[in-house]
Amino acid sequence: MNIRDLRYLVAVVEHRNFGRAAEASAVSQPTLSTQIRKLEEQLGVQLLERQPRQVVPTPVGAEVVARARRILDEVDQIRHIARSALDPKVSTIRLGAFPTLAPYLLPHVIGRVRARFPKLKLLLVEDKTSDLLAALHAGKLDVALMAEPIHDAVLHAEPLFTEDFVLASPVGHPLAGRRDLTPADLEGQQLLLLQEGHCLRDQALEVCRLAGADEWPNFRGTSLEMLRQMVAADVGITLLPVLSVQPPVPPTANVQLTPFAEQAPARRISMFWRKSSALDGFLHKLAEAFADLPSALLDARALRS
């Protein structure tokens, strides 16, 4: 048994197909299949159930794959330690972020990160929070940007900033442009929300619960842009994170953005990584670069001007 064979096994289980696993592993399919067979012979058990259309792990195979992932993560950490001993600023960092943050935050920070760490390579992944957490635990990501709260004893959370929400409404809506808007004014309103799985949906639902509002029936948005366009079409109102309405995002016709005068609903953004990560020291420095945002970007009140 060797590390290479464990990688082949994990790849087959992830892709459910020998051909795709071989392609992802940069090896021929016969070679990969042969090595998996040899691994099964060494262990004396069948690890994979080979079906006509897909490959699935046997019960014992699933247990072996779970342990193999942990072993491979430790091997990757050893490599990180070796690279970090030379210079962590020249390594490759796999960074994840969720869809309602990534396209609005990254344009403002990537240039600053590159200027501070010119030899650092960032591999960016956009995914839902649940998938980012799974990728962190599986060692597929080194670090992820996610919204609090996340209770996970394995992960370190480094706070970055707090981002207010603003009310997005059609121009003629009774709440549009109010200078004394508070969450209590949402009582009795119906808000357009994202579909299940988006953390922004959970945050907006909490605001609705506290304010006595509800979600718009029979609607589940797939993106912030969908919510924005539904507001523009006079369908209803919604909450948008302030970064999602700042330049370079262009204004949308018939959408009035109204900041909350007090008690603004908000989300706390943190950078998460495994406490055992060999890059821990450097990731604290990377978090500083991400947290160093111009104050105007997070100032929802500036939208009134």
Secondary structure as UniProt FT lines:
FT   HELIX           3..15
FT   HELIX           18..24
FT   TURN            25..26
FT   HELIX           29..43
FT   STRAND          48..50
FT   STRAND          55..57
FT   HELIX           59..86
FT   HELIX           88..90
FT   STRAND          92..97
FT   TURN            99..101
FT   HELIX           102..116
FT   TURN            118..119
FT   STRAND          121..126
FT   HELIX           129..137
FT   TURN            138..139
FT   STRAND          143..147
FT   TURN            153..154
FT   STRAND          155..170
FT   TURN            171..172
FT   TURN            174..177
FT   TURN            179..180
FT   HELIX           183..186
FT   TURN            187..188
FT   STRAND          190..191
FT   TURN            196..197
FT   HELIX           199..211
FT   STRAND          214..215
FT   TURN            217..218
FT   HELIX           224..232
FT   TURN            233..234
FT   STRAND          237..241
FT   HELIX           242..245
FT   TURN            247..248
FT   TURN            253..254
FT   STRAND          255..258
FT   STRAND          266..274
FT   TURN            275..276
FT   TURN            278..279
FT   HELIX           280..291
FT   HELIX           295..298
FT   HELIX           300..304
//
